Amino acid sequence: MSLESKIGKAVLDLGDIIKATVVMEIAKSKSEGRIEMTSDELTYLASIVSNSIDSSVRNGMDGIMRLVK
């Protein structure tokens, strides 16, 4: 596997970890009563967070790859 491929995979993996952590913290806050929202609202918010992080990672990937080359 090339260095570019390894770095690309690592960046995508980092994005997945960030998504999971943020959504988990929101769900934890909901279960602890620190924030109030329905399950549907939580699902919708998780989708927004996930899509935003995916978009950010994709947008940043080009810059990272330019540094590697």
C-alpha positions in Angstrom: 0.0 0.0 0.0 1.4 3.4 -1.0 2.0 6.2 1.5 -0.8 8.2 0.0 -3.2 5.3 0.4 -2.2 4.8 4.0 -2.6 8.5 4.8 -5.9 8.6 3.0 -7.2 5.6 5.0 -5.9 7.1 8.3 -7.7 10.4 7.6 -11.0 8.6 6.7 -10.6 6.4 9.9 -10.1 9.6 12.0 -13.3 11.1 10.5 -15.2 7.9 11.5 -13.8 8.1 15.0 -14.8 11.7 15.3 -18.3 11.0 14.1 -18.8 8.1 16.5 -17.5 10.1 19.4 -19.6 13.2 18.8 -22.8 11.2 18.3 -22.1 9.0 21.3 -21.6 12.1 23.5 -24.8 13.7 22.2 -26.7 10.4 23.0 -25.0 10.2 26.4 -26.1 13.8 27.2 -29.6 13.0 26.1 -29.7 9.9 28.3 -28.3 11.8 31.3 -31.0 14.5 30.8 -28.6 17.3 30.1 -30.3 17.9 26.8 -33.8 17.2 25.8 -34.8 15.8 22.4 -36.8 13.0 21.0 -35.3 9.9 19.5 -36.2 11.2 16.0 -34.5 14.5 16.7 -31.4 12.6 18.0 -31.4 10.6 14.8 -31.7 13.7 12.7 -28.9 15.5 14.6 -26.6 12.5 14.3 -27.2 12.5 10.5 -26.4 16.2 10.3 -23.2 15.7 12.4 -22.2 12.7 10.3 -22.7 14.4 7.0 -20.9 17.5 8.1 -17.8 15.6 9.3 -17.8 13.5 6.1 -17.9 16.7 4.0 -15.1 18.3 6.1 -12.9 15.3 5.8 -13.4 15.0 2.0 -12.7 18.8 1.6 -9.5 18.5 3.7 -8.3 15.4 2.0 -7.1 17.2 -1.1 -4.9 19.5 1.0 -3.5 16.6 2.9 -2.7 14.7 -0.3 -0.9 17.7 -1.8 1.4 17.7 1.2 2.2 14.1 0.8 3.1 14.4 -2.9 
